[in-house]
């Protein structure tokens, strides 16, 4: 039987499978019969949407028979006002992952390269692969970006450079002086993307706000998302802030009607409830600091984290720790032979992880 020709870059790619509700994530450890109690694998906000956000979503559901605003006009205007940027500098997408895909389409041809640290966000290599772009992975140094090595890796084939700050999965950050030094080294015709999906959880004053940095750097774009701090992971809304030529290119690469009307409504309602939502973020930050301190007291070498998760560099013991968590009904993200990423959840979930760690 003859089959249609498909691009090998797509058929050979290994995407991260979606996780059905209540199912185990991709942890590379056996799924046990123990019911899932705590979901600490995907860096989700453990708290449900605020009542005001839910009410807005319910009201918007009456318009499901209509197409959404393809230009995402009201949300784009609100984001621009919130961050003090021109609306023309804002481009939206289906989560930060959708924006990254648009960035690759806008900047890279088949012979180009995308640079990023490794390990970092797992979507980077997959999106590069299906775009037919070559990945150049620069190893972390002490669990953090080695920006000197990343700058050294830039060549005339580099189409895009991604800096994840805080870095996923390690939670480590790059600070202002080193980031500005790095940006000064990158040629002006190479776009640098600062992926700030976890920006709201940062408390280190030396970590710069990318939106402040981008203002006088035309080759810098900043990614943000409503999935983490704002708790809208299930609705897929992200955005980039960049100078007009870049933002316009991103809009040109967007999927028409990709952001649903309900997603736009929920993001707008979340911006209006930002003060209340940031109180929840502060609670999670306090929990993060408590859990990390307790883990270090157990003798575990947890790197400093500014995200809503922490990294356990367990090496060959990573899979065993993931299995121990699964046996207790806790989902974590195990990277076999490397480490384990654990999301900060409710206090009860965090205490259970501490119990597992103490026994482990």
Secondary structure as GFF3:
##gff-version 3
##sequence-region A 1 360
A	DSSP	alpha_helix	8	11	.	.	.	ID=ss1
A	DSSP	beta_strand	38	39	.	.	.	ID=ss2
A	DSSP	alpha_helix	51	60	.	.	.	ID=ss3
A	DSSP	three_ten_helix	61	63	.	.	.	ID=ss4
A	DSSP	alpha_helix	73	83	.	.	.	ID=ss5
A	DSSP	three_ten_helix	87	89	.	.	.	ID=ss6
A	DSSP	beta_strand	90	93	.	.	.	ID=ss7
A	DSSP	alpha_helix	95	107	.	.	.	ID=ss8
A	DSSP	beta_strand	113	118	.	.	.	ID=ss9
A	DSSP	alpha_helix	123	130	.	.	.	ID=ss10
A	DSSP	beta_strand	134	139	.	.	.	ID=ss11
A	DSSP	alpha_helix	147	152	.	.	.	ID=ss12
A	DSSP	beta_strand	158	164	.	.	.	ID=ss13
A	DSSP	alpha_helix	176	185	.	.	.	ID=ss14
A	DSSP	beta_strand	191	195	.	.	.	ID=ss15
A	DSSP	three_ten_helix	199	201	.	.	.	ID=ss16
A	DSSP	alpha_helix	210	214	.	.	.	ID=ss17
A	DSSP	beta_strand	220	225	.	.	.	ID=ss18
A	DSSP	beta_strand	238	241	.	.	.	ID=ss19
A	DSSP	alpha_helix	244	252	.	.	.	ID=ss20
A	DSSP	alpha_helix	261	272	.	.	.	ID=ss21
A	DSSP	alpha_helix	274	297	.	.	.	ID=ss22
A	DSSP	beta_strand	309	312	.	.	.	ID=ss23
A	DSSP	three_ten_helix	315	317	.	.	.	ID=ss24
A	DSSP	alpha_helix	318	327	.	.	.	ID=ss25
A	DSSP	beta_strand	330	331	.	.	.	ID=ss26
A	DSSP	beta_strand	333	335	.	.	.	ID=ss27
A	DSSP	beta_strand	339	343	.	.	.	ID=ss28
A	DSSP	alpha_helix	347	359	.	.	.	ID=ss29
###
